[in-house]
Amino acid sequence: MTHDRHDRRQQEKLQRRRQRRAQKPAPAAGLGTAETIQFPGIMGWMQRNTKWLFLGGIVILLLSLGAGTFFSTNGSTRPAKSTPTPEPTATASATASATASVTPTPQRTYSSQPAMAINVAKKYQAVILMASGGEITIELLPNDAPKTVNNFVFLARAHFYDGLTFHRVIPGFVAQGGDPTGTGAGGPGYYLDEEKNSLPLNAGVISMAKSPAGISGS
């Protein structure tokens, strides 16, 4: 009895399997197992080497990206070209030097004698440059004639005596100069106060000319 039951169960299982297989739809005509189509020539070669072609494309892409980054980095580190600073030309330098060396036109007329500006405790010298190339050095004595020395220093610094001449020369007696008119009757437009001292009027001593109008200013 037990064996019969077991056999019956096995037969039922086989029958159910057959029924399930019979219920499955049959494959359509022409649609069986998928088959790979083989292409001829270069297409076939590419079909067989698809994996290697794909890997090669990735490598080429990475190399191209790396090269672009390299060149862009090198381009940003190139030093900028420096623009040379223009140097002054010889003509400009010569013109500037000539302009700087031009002596201003001296003022030859004043309304009054200058204010006191020298230091009487210092020593002063004047050098007269002659047209012939010689020089005359004069020692000024501010302790003995402070106003007269101050006046002479003021006029010399103002280029008052530039270009003037000795308008009266008597050998062995006197040589007079400092008159802007060259006649002996001119002057700076003012007269000086008379200063007296104990210096003798010997040869080589310089003094200011005196006239009925007063002590000459130059």
Residue pairs with C-beta under 8 A, 6 or more apart in sequence:
38 44
38 47
39 47
46 53
103 159
103 162
104 159
106 158
106 159
106 160
106 162
107 158
107 160
108 160
108 180
108 188
109 188
109 189
110 188
110 189
110 190
111 189
111 190
112 190
113 147
113 151
113 190
113 191
113 192
113 217
114 150
114 151
114 154
116 146
116 147
116 150
117 150
117 153
117 154
118 124
118 142
118 146
118 149
118 150
118 153
119 142
120 142
120 143
120 146
122 142
123 139
123 140
124 139
124 140
124 142
124 149
124 153
125 137
125 138
125 139
125 140
126 137
126 138
126 140
126 152
126 153
126 156
127 135
127 136
127 137
127 138
128 135
128 136
128 137
128 138
128 161
129 135
130 136
138 206
140 149
140 152
140 153
141 149
141 199
142 149
142 150
144 195
144 197
144 198
144 199
145 195
145 197
146 195
147 192
147 193
147 195
148 192
148 195
148 208
151 192
151 217
155 161
155 188
155 218
160 180
160 188
160 218
161 177
161 178
161 218
164 177
164 178
164 179
164 180
164 182
165 177
165 182
166 175
166 176
166 177
167 176
167 177
167 179
167 182
167 183
167 184
168 174
168 175
168 176
168 184
169 175
169 176
176 184
176 209
178 216
178 218
179 185
179 186
179 187
179 218
180 186
180 187
180 188
180 218
184 209
187 216
187 217
187 218
188 217
188 218
189 217
190 217
191 213
191 214
191 215
191 216
191 217
192 208
192 214
192 215
192 216
192 217
193 215
194 210
194 214
194 215
199 205
201 207
208 215
208 216
209 215
209 216
210 216
